[in-house]
Amino acid sequence: MVKSPTNNHYMRIQHRYLTFDRNEKLVKLLDKLAIAYKVTEKSYDATTHLYILEFHFFEDNPRFFELKQAVDKFKIEPQIGTIYDKTDYNNGEWFIVNAGEYQYPQPDDDSGYLKATFNLEHYCHLCDIGKVQNAPYRLKTLPKQPNNQFWGLHWAFDAIFVRQETKNILEREGVKNIHFSNPVLHKTNNPIEGFYQLHIDTILKKGFDNYNAKTITCKLNNEENLNTDRSLKCCGRIKFHHPQIGGYLFEKSIFDGDSDIVQSVEYFGSSGSANRLQIVSKKLKDLIEIYKLKGLSFTPVVYKRLER
């Protein structure tokens, strides 16, 4: 475990390898190097068989470079990510939240949900920034996953939905600067009773430090080598890739005690996707866990170290 370049945060950088190809030489190497691995096999029918080999190791392993060099010859691209220590969760004051994705917003043909749900006057289809919600989200069917109190959509990563129980708890506990609305069933146009979009009224000031996140500009031939057609009209706005290593680093001063759930003013995403981060206080995280409200994952916010 290594100390991060920030105050009071510990985290580990994990390299996760995943392959669907059966390779006995790779297995023998993993055994020789004492790298733990997991094999999953499943047959769907007489002709369809799935094989998965998964293993990982951490950058704080004294043998990291030896192990990496040995497995790199198999040309498996690792997924690199940050694993937070229990201390980060215990000491964290704010947490980025994500809900599971269960449906596509409607209509789902050619991104028709955008016109149905948003004012697109200042929207840029190249970077996905600028849409303003002015109508309910439309769903194809009633939400399933009855055990989940929090619920999310594909494509709409900054929209969080809750069931009646959670709405009642948040209102009863006095969570401020939020409001609710009902999504509607697309075919009938009827509001979905007992199911609500949770709207977050507080947007933070700028405070994200992108030292570990690639900056993407909506311009010709941008940092992702996109927008090569010179006839395109780029808006010039900026978003960031989600950090893989080192966490989401913010200025502590932009957070205050008046709201327990907020949005970042910065946008995150790649290619034609962009969304704001949804961030909750430790108080709200504890409340969600006390009431055992399922459906959210939490990532600790990291504060910038104060210069002396």
Secondary structure, DSSP 8 states (H G I E B T S, - for coil): -EE-SSTT-EEEEEEEEEE-S--HHHHHHHHHHT--EEEEEEESSSS-EEEEEEEEEETTSTTHHHHHHHHHTT----EEEEEE-HHHHHH-SEEEEEE-EEE--SS-GGGTHHHHHEE-TT--TTT----EE-S--EESS----TT-SEEEESS-TT-EEEEHHHHHHHHHTT--SEEEE--EETTT--B-TTEEEEEE--B--S-EE-TTS-EEESSTT-TTS----TT------EEE---SSS-EEE-GGG--SS-SEEEEEEEE-STT--EEEEEEEHHHHHHHHHTT--SEEEEEEEE-----
